[in-house]
Every structure is written in structure tokens, then in C-alpha cells.
């Protein structure tokens, strides 16, 4: 069916909600209409994410119903009433229509006799992950578009282990979705579902259970009691869910001098004080940094709307504040975990760090200095969750920490996704640790650089929107694959990992061996000095990402290598 035919069906549908009717009326030209109707909103292992509005390529109640119908059909296929009774946990963030989408998902599940456990108000993604495990539901749904602009929303499905739905089940759901007429998905009445105990509102009891587990994140309670208690810390939820839980978690841990950025404390889907509600963006932390300067705070912490990502800025000797990169945060948290556990004689011999293949080797080198192994996995926190599950079954490793360079961290596996609440508690303890030594977190990072080398990483994204975007991204990947770079800057490529082909090629000998990780559209080039380059399309946005990691004896040396490598990448674009 052409986009024009699909658009005509929508425009002639008389019972569309008023907001979708208005959106249709406001489409100015065929280009806008085509973009909204030319293809269904992509649904993959990370769920779906898109612009709010009318159309099959938009987030609206019909695409939400369609996705939930796919999950419902998967659960129906088991022909097991106990799985239906276990049900699905549902949470949502502060974005526009999030609560409505959560309720619509519950209504679709209920029409299939599947129980929905829905938070009565917005809650963070990590708490949803925890809820799946705590309530023993079969699945979870999180309504969020993470750190995207205000006109986006999204939908993520979690499996019964609390990690994002595994590829096998996700593929089944995707196939079912493509067969579903979004306008004919059965939905039940909420009052009827509550009366039948098929729709249960989750309240503070779940919060308290989650917060009890968060208490286990702190390592050195005496340090917090003596130093952390009065240490000034600035926190911002960036108008999202973070304030719902993290303030209480910090108080429970013993941090009593927490300053919440007042202009950003209340949930607001318009995110009025920031261009992007993204803790990776220095602009998003500007208000927090200004408050920290006024108050002389040791550290500034901000999280995205669904509170799974955490960013931080730390005070320098000059009194100014500098943001740490996601990789630097991962390194300093890993170093503290290992240092504190070793001092307490609690460091396990079979401990392990788990990180993504596009994250820095900085934390891995630190782990190695403690005799701790690092496991690399594909990008996507579900792969870290998968490793944790394996360790629980096989008992061959003890999970100590997991992270991705995109500001995602997990300390304790009671949640199985990025958890900014945990990361915030640990970062506050790290700040207290360095303060007890008469230092700042900035000083601590510099000491790690001096000991392990200066690691510099950079990620650049190219966005290709619209109908031709996917093809342009595929062509770029194909070009890198067909015209394999021999060098980046002055550094020779010594090894190429092609995760789509599942091969690792030694560029000097030509020897090829298999990669044991699952297949993914990622190319990674290892260079002669240990630097690396990775090329990867985004799984949730129309972007292709270029990751570079360098290491030098000095900061300037690492920066120079980064610049030279990026210049070579530019010749391919």
C-alpha cells in the first residue's frame, strides 16, 4: 500500500482522537505526509522510538496498541494461564502522552486476559526493570524516548529477567506487529479490568522494595557518615523521573546536603530549561553547574527523563566545573569499587567488569591492575544483562560493574538495565572518598590518567532522516566494509572485527577467526598503538555513529591521535 493510500485511510477515519486529527490537518505538504505514512515505525530489539503524531511512522495510541498486541500474541502463544497471571509490569516517564500510552498498553493486555501492573505515576526505567524481577512478571513495558527531544516518545519491552527482551522473542513480537491492523486491536475498559483484577496500580510498596535494594550500593558507610553527610551535591532530574526516587535514595545512603536544581525538579514533558534533556550535553548541566558554583558543591549530577543515564561535572582546582565523559565516569567508578572492596577484603577472585565493545579500555586497564577480568559485549545493555544471567547460572564470575560509554552504569544486578539511581549513589560516595583525601573527583581522574595513560574518546553521529536515510546509512557501512581502511592517521590498522560477518581478520597475516559474540552491524578497527575505531548504525535513531578511542603518554598526544584519526574517517564520508 502506498503512503497516499495509507494517509487517505487515516484522513477518512472519523473517530481519531482530537490531537491526531489536528496533526493531520497541520501537515503542510506531501513531504510531511509522506514521512509520516511511508513506512511503519521501526520496531527492533530496543523497541521503538519516534516523533509524536498521526501516522504509521509516528508514536501514537495506535502504534502503541499495535506493539502491545504483538506482545500479547506472544504470551497467548504459550497457551499458559499462569504466564498471563504473572502479567506485564508497565512504567512511564514525563514525556507527553506517556501515561496515556501506558494505560493503552494495559487495556490491550487486559483484552487478552493478561494482567497489567501499572505504576500509578511516572517512575524510572531501572525501577521498571526491578519491578519485572520483584513481581515475577513475564515482561515489562517502559514508555520513554530516553534523552530525545520533547516531540519524541518511545516504547521498550523487557523480558522476565528484567533486561530488554531477548532477540528471539523480540523477533516474534516484530513479526506479529507487522500482521496487526492497528485500527482493529481489541482494547478493554479500565474500570472493567480493575474489577477483574487484570489491571493493578503499583504504589509506594514497590518504591520501598527498590530503595531497600539501592541501600546495598554503598560500600563504605563510615566514609559517608563522616564526610559524605555534609558534602554538598547538586542533583538535577532534567524535568524527568529522577526526583521521584533518587532524592530518597541519597538521603537513605546518608547524603544529607543534596541541592536539587529548583527549575528542573518538577516533571515536564516540554523540558523548558534545556534544548535536550540529555546528561551527555554540557548545556543540560549548565543550571546545575551555576548552582554548584554559588554553593561550592563538590559534584553536579544530572540524569535523563527516564533516569537510566547519569552525567556528572566535577570541580577543578580553579573553582570551575568540568564534565566527565561517560568513559571517564566508568573508569573512576570501577576504580573506586575495586579499591574500596580490596580495602574491605571483599574483592572476589572471580570478579568481572562487563562493558560494550565501543567503550574505552580505560576501565579495563584499571580492572586488570586488580586482577579483574573484562568481558566485552555488543552495544545495548541487554547484552550486559545477558552476561549477569549467565553468571548466576554458571557461577563462574561475580558481576562487579557494567557500563556503556553513553552514560549507562549498573552496580548491583537487582536491576538489569542502566540505573542512574545506583550510579548517583556511587558517584556521591566517590566524591566523598576523594574529599576525605583532600582531593576532588577531578584530581582522582588525573591520577588515573598518570598511572594508566591518557585515554581520549570521541563519538560523532551523522543523522540521515526520511525515506532515503536508511539507504544512505547502509551505503556508508558498505563503503567501509568494501574499502577496508589500511590506516587511520599515521597508525596502521592491525586487526578488523566485522561483527555482522562474525569475523576477526589479522591485517598482517590475513588470518581470519570467528567472533563469539552475536552478529551485529558493527565494524571495529584496531590500530598499531592500541587505539581503535568503530562504525555502527544506531538501533533506535536514523544515525550512524563513529567511535574513536586513543591512548597517549600525555593528553596532547592522545588528542593529536584523535584528530588524525577523525581526519581519515572524514575522507570516507
Backbone torsions as a table, in degrees:
resi	resn	phi	psi	omega
1	UNK	NA	133.5	-179.5
2	UNK	-74.4	164.1	179.0
3	UNK	-64.1	-33.7	179.5
4	UNK	-63.0	-40.5	179.8
5	UNK	-67.2	-41.7	178.9
6	UNK	-65.1	-43.4	177.2
7	UNK	-58.9	-41.8	-179.2
8	UNK	-61.6	-41.5	178.5
9	UNK	-59.8	-46.2	-179.4
10	UNK	-64.8	-43.8	-175.4
11	UNK	-68.2	-21.7	-179.8
12	UNK	-96.5	-0.8	179.8
13	UNK	-81.5	116.8	-169.9
14	UNK	-83.3	-18.8	-176.6
15	UNK	-101.9	21.3	174.3
16	UNK	-61.7	143.9	173.1
17	UNK	-57.9	152.5	-174.7
18	UNK	-57.6	-38.7	-177.9
19	UNK	-65.7	-36.0	179.5
20	UNK	-74.9	-35.7	174.5
21	UNK	-60.6	-43.9	179.7
22	UNK	-63.7	-38.9	179.1
23	UNK	-64.3	-42.9	176.1
24	UNK	-58.9	-44.7	-178.4
25	UNK	-65.1	-28.7	-177.0
26	UNK	-86.4	-5.0	177.3
27	UNK	-68.4	117.3	-168.0
28	UNK	-79.6	-29.2	-172.8
29	UNK	-154.4	175.8	-178.2
30	UNK	-64.6	-30.2	179.8
31	UNK	-62.9	-43.6	178.5
32	UNK	-66.8	-41.6	-179.8
33	UNK	-65.9	-41.2	-178.9
34	UNK	-62.4	-42.5	-178.6
35	UNK	-64.2	-32.9	-178.9
36	UNK	-79.1	-20.8	-170.5
37	UNK	-126.9	-0.7	-172.2
38	UNK	-76.6	-24.1	-177.9
39	UNK	-153.1	150.8	175.7
40	UNK	-65.8	148.9	175.2
41	UNK	-56.2	128.7	-176.3
42	UNK	-61.6	134.5	176.8
43	UNK	-126.1	117.6	-178.8
44	UNK	-129.1	-160.1	-177.4
45	UNK	-67.3	-18.8	176.0
46	UNK	-97.8	13.3	-179.4
47	UNK	83.2	-142.5	-179.3
48	UNK	-138.0	155.0	-179.3
49	UNK	-151.8	135.0	-178.4
50	UNK	-168.3	177.1	178.5
51	UNK	-70.5	140.9	176.9
52	UNK	-73.1	138.3	176.4
53	UNK	151.5	-173.0	-179.4
54	UNK	-82.3	141.8	176.6
55	UNK	128.5	160.3	-179.9
56	UNK	-77.2	-15.0	177.8
57	UNK	-103.9	31.5	-178.2
58	UNK	-136.8	160.3	173.2
59	UNK	-86.7	121.6	178.1
60	UNK	-158.3	178.6	-176.2
61	UNK	-62.6	-26.9	-177.0
62	UNK	-77.2	-39.3	176.4
63	UNK	-70.4	-32.1	175.9
64	UNK	-67.7	-44.4	177.7
65	UNK	-61.4	-43.0	-178.8
66	UNK	-61.1	-44.9	179.4
67	UNK	-64.0	-41.9	-178.9
68	UNK	-69.4	-32.1	175.1
69	UNK	-63.6	-36.8	176.5
70	UNK	-62.7	-44.2	176.6
71	UNK	-64.5	-40.7	-179.6
72	UNK	-62.9	-40.7	179.3
73	UNK	-66.6	-34.4	174.7
74	UNK	-61.9	-47.1	-179.9
75	UNK	-65.0	-39.3	176.5
76	UNK	-59.1	-35.4	-174.2
77	UNK	-64.9	-20.4	179.3
78	UNK	-76.3	-18.2	179.6
79	UNK	51.3	46.5	-174.5
80	UNK	-135.7	109.6	-177.8
81	UNK	-65.6	-25.2	179.3
82	UNK	-67.7	-34.0	177.5
83	UNK	-69.1	-40.4	177.3
84	UNK	-62.4	-38.0	179.8
85	UNK	-70.6	-34.9	175.2
86	UNK	-60.8	-42.0	168.9
87	UNK	76.7	-159.5	-173.4
88	UNK	-135.1	130.2	174.8
89	UNK	-88.4	140.5	-176.4
90	UNK	-133.2	131.6	175.1
91	UNK	-134.5	172.2	-177.4
92	UNK	-159.2	158.2	-178.8
93	UNK	-103.8	-159.5	-170.8
94	UNK	-90.1	6.7	-177.1
95	UNK	-71.1	161.4	178.7
96	UNK	-60.2	133.9	176.8
97	UNK	72.7	5.2	-177.5
98	UNK	-60.1	-47.7	-179.2
99	UNK	-63.8	-41.1	179.0
100	UNK	-61.8	-43.0	179.9
101	UNK	-64.3	-39.3	178.7
102	UNK	-62.0	-43.5	179.3
103	UNK	-66.3	-39.7	178.2
104	UNK	-62.0	-40.2	177.1
105	UNK	-61.0	-42.9	178.1
106	UNK	-63.0	-36.9	179.9
107	UNK	-66.7	-38.8	178.8
108	UNK	-68.3	-45.5	177.8
109	UNK	-58.6	-45.0	-178.7
110	UNK	-61.3	-33.4	178.1
111	UNK	-64.1	-20.6	177.3
112	UNK	-98.3	4.8	-178.0
113	UNK	76.0	21.0	-179.7
114	UNK	-100.9	127.2	-176.5
115	UNK	-73.8	139.0	176.4
116	UNK	-114.8	130.6	174.0
117	UNK	-106.7	105.3	-170.8
118	UNK	-114.7	127.1	177.3
119	UNK	-60.6	136.9	-175.8
120	UNK	-71.7	-18.9	172.1
121	UNK	-149.3	175.5	-171.9
122	UNK	-59.4	144.3	178.5
123	UNK	-144.7	156.7	-177.7
124	UNK	-68.8	155.9	174.8
125	UNK	-55.2	-46.2	-178.8
126	UNK	-61.6	-30.9	177.8
127	UNK	-71.0	-33.2	174.4
128	UNK	-63.6	-43.8	177.1
129	UNK	-58.9	-44.7	176.9
130	UNK	-62.1	-41.9	-176.9
131	UNK	-61.3	-39.3	178.0
132	UNK	-57.2	-44.6	-179.1
133	UNK	-73.2	-43.4	-175.5
134	UNK	-66.8	-39.4	-178.5
135	UNK	-90.8	-6.9	-178.0
136	UNK	57.8	40.5	174.9
137	UNK	-75.6	162.4	178.5
138	UNK	-75.4	-31.1	-175.2
139	UNK	-152.4	174.4	175.7
140	UNK	-140.8	152.5	175.8
141	UNK	-127.7	130.2	175.2
142	UNK	-119.2	122.7	176.8
143	UNK	-93.2	108.1	-177.8
144	UNK	-167.4	153.0	169.5
145	UNK	-117.7	27.2	175.6
146	UNK	54.2	-119.4	-173.7
147	UNK	-104.5	15.6	-179.6
148	UNK	-68.2	167.9	178.2
149	UNK	-60.8	169.5	-171.6
150	UNK	-65.6	-21.0	-178.5
151	UNK	-87.0	11.4	178.6
152	UNK	-109.8	155.7	163.3
153	UNK	-148.8	174.6	-175.8
154	UNK	-158.7	-178.8	-170.7
155	UNK	-151.2	116.7	179.6
156	UNK	-118.9	140.4	178.4
157	UNK	-109.8	134.9	179.5
158	UNK	-112.0	147.1	176.3
159	UNK	-87.4	178.9	-172.4
160	UNK	-69.9	-13.2	176.1
161	UNK	-87.4	-1.2	-179.3
162	UNK	90.5	-6.2	173.5
163	UNK	-90.5	166.0	178.3
164	UNK	-60.7	148.2	-172.5
165	UNK	-50.6	130.2	-179.8
166	UNK	-61.0	156.1	-176.2
167	UNK	-56.0	-39.4	-177.4
168	UNK	-60.0	-52.3	179.9
169	UNK	-68.3	-36.8	179.4
170	UNK	-62.8	-39.2	178.1
171	UNK	-64.3	-38.8	178.1
172	UNK	-63.0	-43.3	178.6
173	UNK	-62.5	-44.5	179.8
174	UNK	-59.9	-44.8	178.9
175	UNK	-61.3	-40.5	179.8
176	UNK	-66.4	-40.9	-179.4
177	UNK	-57.8	-42.0	-176.2
178	UNK	-67.2	-16.6	179.8
179	UNK	-96.4	-5.4	-172.2
180	UNK	-92.9	131.7	171.0
181	UNK	-80.3	110.5	-172.8
182	UNK	-62.7	-21.7	180.0
183	UNK	-86.0	-5.0	-178.3
184	UNK	-124.3	28.1	175.8
185	UNK	-79.0	127.0	179.7
186	UNK	-68.2	135.6	176.0
187	UNK	-131.2	144.1	-178.5
188	UNK	-104.3	163.0	177.9
189	UNK	-78.6	134.5	-175.7
190	UNK	-62.3	-42.2	-179.8
191	UNK	-62.2	-40.6	178.1
192	UNK	-63.9	-41.0	-179.4
193	UNK	-65.6	-41.0	177.5
194	UNK	-62.9	-40.1	180.0
195	UNK	-64.2	-31.0	-179.8
196	UNK	-91.5	4.0	-177.4
197	UNK	60.0	35.3	175.1
198	UNK	-104.2	-0.4	178.5
199	UNK	-142.3	108.4	-176.6
200	UNK	-116.5	128.1	177.0
201	UNK	-80.5	128.2	178.0
202	UNK	-87.9	135.1	-174.6
203	UNK	-119.5	-155.0	-174.0
204	UNK	-65.2	-20.7	-179.1
205	UNK	-58.5	-40.8	179.4
206	UNK	-67.7	-39.5	177.2
207	UNK	-56.9	-46.3	-176.7
208	UNK	-65.3	-37.2	178.1
209	UNK	-64.7	-42.7	177.8
210	UNK	-63.4	-46.4	-178.1
211	UNK	-63.6	-33.2	175.8
212	UNK	-61.3	-39.5	177.6
213	UNK	-70.1	-36.6	178.8
214	UNK	-61.3	-29.2	178.2
215	UNK	-58.6	-25.4	-178.4
216	UNK	-76.8	-8.2	-178.5
217	UNK	-71.6	-37.7	-179.8
218	UNK	-62.1	139.8	-177.5
219	UNK	-105.4	-50.3	-174.8
220	UNK	-111.3	91.7	-176.8
221	UNK	-67.6	-33.6	178.7
222	UNK	-63.9	-39.7	177.8
223	UNK	-60.5	-44.4	-180.0
224	UNK	-65.6	-41.3	-178.8
225	UNK	-64.4	-35.6	-174.5
226	UNK	-92.8	-31.7	-175.2
227	UNK	-120.1	-47.5	-174.6
228	UNK	-66.3	-28.7	-174.9
229	UNK	-55.9	-44.2	-176.0
230	UNK	-102.9	-4.8	179.9
231	UNK	-64.6	134.6	-179.8
232	UNK	-82.7	130.7	-179.0
233	UNK	-134.4	129.8	176.7
234	UNK	-100.0	133.3	-177.7
235	UNK	-131.1	139.3	174.7
236	UNK	-135.8	129.1	174.5
237	UNK	-86.3	1.5	-179.2
238	UNK	50.5	45.7	175.9
239	UNK	69.6	17.7	-176.4
240	UNK	-112.8	-146.4	-171.6
241	UNK	-87.4	-10.0	-172.2
242	UNK	-57.1	-37.5	-177.7
243	UNK	-66.8	-19.8	-176.9
244	UNK	-63.7	-34.2	-170.8
245	UNK	-124.9	-39.6	-167.3
246	UNK	-66.9	-36.6	177.7
247	UNK	-57.5	-44.1	178.5
248	UNK	-67.9	-37.8	179.8
249	UNK	-63.8	-41.2	178.2
250	UNK	-64.7	-42.1	178.4
251	UNK	-64.6	-42.3	177.6
252	UNK	-59.5	-37.2	-178.2
253	UNK	-72.5	-20.8	179.0
254	UNK	114.9	3.3	178.4
255	UNK	-88.3	106.8	-170.6
256	UNK	-101.0	-9.5	-174.0
257	UNK	-114.0	56.6	-178.1
258	UNK	-96.1	126.3	179.6
259	UNK	-105.8	112.7	178.6
260	UNK	-85.4	131.5	177.6
261	UNK	-62.9	110.2	-170.0
262	UNK	-61.9	-37.0	-177.6
263	UNK	-71.0	-15.4	-175.3
264	UNK	-117.7	9.9	-173.6
265	UNK	-75.8	-41.3	-173.3
266	UNK	-81.3	140.0	176.0
267	UNK	-60.2	134.5	-179.8
268	UNK	-159.2	114.1	-177.6
269	UNK	-68.1	-9.8	175.5
270	UNK	-86.0	-11.3	-179.1
271	UNK	43.8	59.7	-166.6
272	UNK	-64.8	-20.3	-175.7
273	UNK	-99.7	-1.0	-176.6
274	UNK	-135.5	150.4	173.3
275	UNK	-72.0	-43.2	177.2
276	UNK	-132.8	133.0	177.8
277	UNK	-82.1	61.0	-170.2
278	UNK	-125.1	114.3	-178.4
279	UNK	-68.7	-3.0	171.5
280	UNK	-80.7	-18.5	-174.4
281	UNK	-91.3	120.0	179.9
282	UNK	-55.0	-32.2	-179.5
283	UNK	-64.0	-31.6	-178.9
284	UNK	-68.8	-23.9	-179.7
285	UNK	-97.3	1.5	-173.3
286	UNK	-58.9	-45.0	-179.8
287	UNK	-65.6	-40.0	178.6
288	UNK	-63.7	-40.7	179.6
289	UNK	-66.5	-39.6	178.6
290	UNK	-62.4	-42.9	177.3
291	UNK	-64.5	-39.5	179.7
292	UNK	-63.4	-39.0	177.7
293	UNK	-63.3	-41.8	-179.6
294	UNK	-65.0	-35.8	-172.9
295	UNK	-100.5	-9.4	-177.5
296	UNK	69.7	36.9	-178.0
297	UNK	-71.8	152.6	-179.4
298	UNK	-80.1	-32.4	-173.3
299	UNK	-151.5	147.9	175.9
300	UNK	-116.6	130.4	179.9
301	UNK	-127.0	134.3	175.8
302	UNK	-135.5	150.7	-179.1
303	UNK	-132.0	160.3	-179.2
304	UNK	-80.2	174.7	-171.3
305	UNK	-57.9	-33.8	178.8
306	UNK	-96.9	7.8	171.4
307	UNK	56.7	40.4	170.6
308	UNK	-104.5	-24.0	179.2
309	UNK	-105.6	144.9	-178.2
310	UNK	-131.7	129.2	174.4
311	UNK	-119.7	156.9	-177.2
312	UNK	-145.4	148.7	171.6
313	UNK	-123.2	139.6	-174.9
314	UNK	-124.1	153.5	-176.0
315	UNK	-77.9	133.7	175.0
316	UNK	-93.3	168.1	178.3
317	UNK	-56.7	-29.1	-179.5
318	UNK	-72.3	-13.2	-174.7
319	UNK	95.7	-11.2	174.8
320	UNK	-79.5	165.9	-178.8
321	UNK	-117.3	141.3	179.3
322	UNK	-125.5	138.6	177.2
323	UNK	-78.0	138.8	171.0
324	UNK	-87.4	148.4	174.5
325	UNK	-76.7	165.6	177.1
326	UNK	-59.5	-36.9	178.6
327	UNK	-69.1	-38.4	178.1
328	UNK	-66.5	-39.5	176.7
329	UNK	-61.6	-45.6	178.6
330	UNK	-58.0	-41.0	-178.7
331	UNK	-67.8	-45.2	-176.1
332	UNK	-71.0	-34.3	175.8
333	UNK	-68.2	-43.0	179.2
334	UNK	-62.2	-44.3	-179.6
335	UNK	-61.2	-41.2	-179.1
336	UNK	-67.9	-43.8	178.7
337	UNK	-55.1	-48.3	-176.3
338	UNK	-69.5	-41.3	179.5
339	UNK	-63.6	-47.8	-177.3
340	UNK	-66.8	-40.9	-179.7
341	UNK	-70.6	-33.6	177.2
342	UNK	-67.3	-42.3	179.0
343	UNK	-63.9	-31.0	179.6
344	UNK	-90.0	5.2	-177.0
345	UNK	56.2	38.8	-179.6
346	UNK	-119.7	10.8	-178.0
347	UNK	-77.8	116.5	-177.7
348	UNK	-72.9	146.0	-179.9
349	UNK	-67.8	-29.0	-177.4
350	UNK	-103.8	25.5	179.4
351	UNK	-63.9	155.3	-177.1
352	UNK	-147.2	142.1	170.2
353	UNK	-100.8	135.1	177.4
354	UNK	-120.3	126.4	-179.6
355	UNK	-141.3	165.7	179.7
356	UNK	-81.3	159.7	-176.8
357	UNK	-68.9	-14.9	179.0
358	UNK	-103.6	12.5	176.2
359	UNK	-96.0	159.1	-175.1
360	UNK	-61.2	155.7	171.9
361	UNK	-86.2	-1.0	-178.9
362	UNK	-55.6	-56.1	-179.4
363	UNK	-63.8	-34.6	179.9
364	UNK	-64.4	-40.5	178.1
365	UNK	-66.0	-38.5	176.3
366	UNK	-63.1	-45.7	179.6
367	UNK	-59.5	-43.0	-178.8
368	UNK	-61.1	-33.6	-179.4
369	UNK	-67.5	-18.3	175.5
370	UNK	-99.5	4.4	-177.2
371	UNK	76.3	23.6	-177.7
372	UNK	-103.3	132.7	-178.2
373	UNK	-78.4	150.1	173.4
374	UNK	-115.6	132.7	175.5
375	UNK	-110.3	127.3	177.9
376	UNK	-98.6	136.5	-179.6
377	UNK	-130.8	167.9	176.9
378	UNK	-64.0	160.2	177.7
379	UNK	-66.0	135.5	-175.5
380	UNK	124.9	120.9	-173.2
381	UNK	-66.6	-15.9	177.8
382	UNK	-62.7	-26.6	178.9
383	UNK	-75.0	-30.8	173.0
384	UNK	-68.8	-42.5	176.8
385	UNK	-59.9	-37.9	179.3
386	UNK	-62.2	-41.4	178.0
387	UNK	-64.3	-42.2	179.2
388	UNK	-59.2	-43.5	179.6
389	UNK	-61.2	-41.3	178.4
390	UNK	-62.9	-40.3	-179.7
391	UNK	-64.9	-36.0	178.6
392	UNK	-67.1	-32.1	-179.4
393	UNK	-80.2	-45.8	-172.0
394	UNK	-92.5	-19.1	-179.9
395	UNK	57.8	29.4	-178.3
396	UNK	-93.6	-16.5	177.6
397	UNK	-141.6	157.1	171.2
398	UNK	-111.0	118.2	-178.8
399	UNK	-67.3	127.0	179.5
400	UNK	-110.6	-33.6	-174.9
401	UNK	-172.0	144.4	174.4
402	UNK	-136.8	142.8	179.0
403	UNK	-156.3	159.4	170.4
404	UNK	-124.7	151.0	-177.2
405	UNK	-62.6	-20.2	-177.5
406	UNK	-84.7	38.5	170.7
407	UNK	68.3	33.8	177.8
408	UNK	-116.0	128.2	-174.9
409	UNK	-139.5	147.7	174.5
410	UNK	-138.9	126.6	-178.4
411	UNK	-100.2	-51.8	-178.6
412	UNK	-116.9	137.5	-171.7
413	UNK	-83.9	22.8	173.1
414	UNK	-70.8	-20.2	164.8
415	UNK	-109.1	158.5	-178.2
416	UNK	-128.0	31.8	172.4
417	UNK	-143.1	173.5	177.1
418	UNK	-51.3	139.0	-174.3
419	UNK	-136.9	99.9	-178.6
420	UNK	-72.1	-22.1	177.9
421	UNK	-66.2	-49.5	175.8
422	UNK	-59.5	-46.3	-176.8
423	UNK	-63.3	-36.5	178.8
424	UNK	-64.8	-45.3	178.9
425	UNK	-59.8	-45.7	-177.5
426	UNK	-69.6	-39.8	178.6
427	UNK	-63.1	-38.1	176.3
428	UNK	-62.3	-40.3	178.9
429	UNK	-67.6	-37.1	176.6
430	UNK	-61.5	-43.3	178.5
431	UNK	-61.8	-40.3	177.9
432	UNK	-64.9	-37.6	179.9
433	UNK	-60.6	-50.3	-179.2
434	UNK	-69.5	-32.7	177.1
435	UNK	-64.0	-35.4	178.8
436	UNK	-66.4	-21.2	178.2
437	UNK	-95.9	3.8	-177.3
438	UNK	76.9	25.8	-176.7
439	UNK	-128.9	176.1	173.9
440	UNK	-115.7	169.5	175.9
441	UNK	-61.1	-34.6	176.3
442	UNK	-58.0	-45.3	177.1
443	UNK	-59.0	-41.6	-179.2
444	UNK	-62.1	-41.2	178.2
445	UNK	-64.3	-42.1	179.5
446	UNK	-63.1	-38.1	177.2
447	UNK	-63.3	-39.1	179.0
448	UNK	-67.2	-38.6	175.8
449	UNK	-60.0	-46.0	-177.6
450	UNK	-64.1	-31.4	-178.5
451	UNK	-82.8	-40.1	-171.5
452	UNK	-111.5	-4.8	-177.0
453	UNK	105.2	160.0	-177.7
454	UNK	-91.3	107.6	179.1
455	UNK	-94.5	128.9	176.9
456	UNK	-129.4	129.0	179.4
457	UNK	-127.5	155.4	176.7
458	UNK	-150.8	142.4	175.6
459	UNK	-123.6	127.5	175.0
460	UNK	-118.4	138.8	-179.9
461	UNK	-117.8	138.1	170.8
462	UNK	-111.9	129.9	-178.2
463	UNK	-102.1	131.7	177.5
464	UNK	-126.5	95.4	-176.0
465	UNK	-87.9	168.9	172.0
466	UNK	79.9	-168.5	-171.9
467	UNK	-62.7	-38.3	-175.1
468	UNK	-87.6	-7.0	-173.9
469	UNK	-59.5	-48.2	-178.6
470	UNK	-59.7	-41.9	-179.2
471	UNK	-66.8	-38.4	179.0
472	UNK	-63.8	-40.4	178.5
473	UNK	-65.0	-43.9	178.6
474	UNK	-61.4	-37.9	179.6
475	UNK	-66.8	-37.6	179.0
476	UNK	-65.7	-45.1	177.6
477	UNK	-60.4	-43.4	-180.0
478	UNK	-61.4	-37.6	-179.6
479	UNK	-64.7	-44.2	178.1
480	UNK	-64.4	-36.1	-178.5
481	UNK	-71.7	-41.2	-176.2
482	UNK	-80.1	-31.9	-179.8
483	UNK	-112.2	65.3	-174.1
484	UNK	-53.9	120.6	178.5
485	UNK	-60.3	138.0	176.5
486	UNK	-92.1	-21.4	179.2
487	UNK	-157.5	159.7	170.3
488	UNK	-127.1	118.5	-170.9
489	UNK	62.9	-132.5	179.3
490	UNK	-94.2	2.6	-174.7
491	UNK	-97.5	128.4	179.2
492	UNK	-75.1	145.8	172.3
493	UNK	-79.4	122.1	-177.8
494	UNK	-105.5	-18.3	-178.7
495	UNK	-153.5	139.7	177.4
496	UNK	-123.3	125.7	174.9
497	UNK	-106.6	120.1	177.6
498	UNK	-110.5	101.5	-173.6
499	UNK	-77.6	-14.9	173.8
500	UNK	-76.3	-41.5	178.4
501	UNK	-83.0	-17.1	-178.1
502	UNK	72.8	34.4	-176.0
503	UNK	-127.8	151.3	173.1
504	UNK	-124.5	121.4	-174.1
505	UNK	-114.2	125.6	174.1
506	UNK	-80.5	115.6	-173.4
507	UNK	-71.2	-20.3	-179.9
508	UNK	-83.6	-44.5	-176.1
509	UNK	-98.5	-18.6	-176.1
510	UNK	81.1	0.6	-179.0
511	UNK	-66.3	138.6	-178.7
512	UNK	-121.4	132.6	174.5
513	UNK	-133.2	163.3	-175.0
514	UNK	-80.6	146.0	170.9
515	UNK	-95.7	135.0	-174.6
516	UNK	-84.7	-10.9	-179.3
517	UNK	-74.4	159.5	175.4
518	UNK	-60.2	159.1	-179.2
519	UNK	-72.2	146.1	177.8
520	UNK	-160.1	151.7	-178.6
521	UNK	-80.3	76.6	-179.4
522	UNK	-138.6	136.4	171.7
523	UNK	-117.2	133.7	178.7
524	UNK	-132.0	130.7	-177.7
525	UNK	-114.2	124.7	177.1
526	UNK	-98.4	133.1	-174.8
527	UNK	-105.5	167.3	-168.4
528	UNK	-64.0	-21.8	-179.5
529	UNK	-102.4	9.4	-178.4
530	UNK	95.8	-7.6	174.5
531	UNK	-69.6	167.1	-177.7
532	UNK	-153.5	159.1	177.7
533	UNK	-135.0	136.3	176.6
534	UNK	-129.8	142.9	178.3
535	UNK	-122.3	126.6	-173.8
536	UNK	-152.8	128.7	171.5
537	UNK	-72.8	146.2	175.7
538	UNK	-69.6	146.0	178.9
539	UNK	-86.5	-12.1	-174.7
540	UNK	-125.9	-9.4	-176.8
541	UNK	-136.0	158.8	180.0
542	UNK	-78.5	63.4	-175.1
543	UNK	-132.8	153.3	166.4
544	UNK	-118.7	135.4	-173.3
545	UNK	-113.8	141.7	177.1
546	UNK	-119.8	116.0	-178.6
547	UNK	-105.4	136.7	176.9
548	UNK	-131.6	133.8	174.4
549	UNK	-127.9	126.5	178.8
550	UNK	-126.3	165.0	178.5
551	UNK	-145.8	131.6	179.9
552	UNK	-137.6	166.8	176.7
553	UNK	-71.2	-24.1	175.9
554	UNK	-132.7	164.6	177.3
555	UNK	-62.6	-41.4	-179.2
556	UNK	-62.4	-40.3	179.6
557	UNK	-63.3	-43.7	179.5
558	UNK	-66.0	-39.9	178.7
559	UNK	-63.7	-41.4	179.6
560	UNK	-63.2	-42.1	178.2
561	UNK	-63.2	-40.8	179.3
562	UNK	-60.2	-46.4	-179.7
563	UNK	-61.3	-43.0	-179.6
564	UNK	-66.0	-40.9	179.5
565	UNK	-64.7	-44.1	179.8
566	UNK	-64.0	-32.2	177.8
567	UNK	-64.6	-38.0	177.3
568	UNK	-68.1	-41.8	177.9
569	UNK	-57.7	-40.1	-177.2
570	UNK	-60.5	-28.7	-179.5
571	UNK	-69.1	-17.8	179.6
572	UNK	-89.4	-11.9	-172.0
573	UNK	-92.3	NA	NA
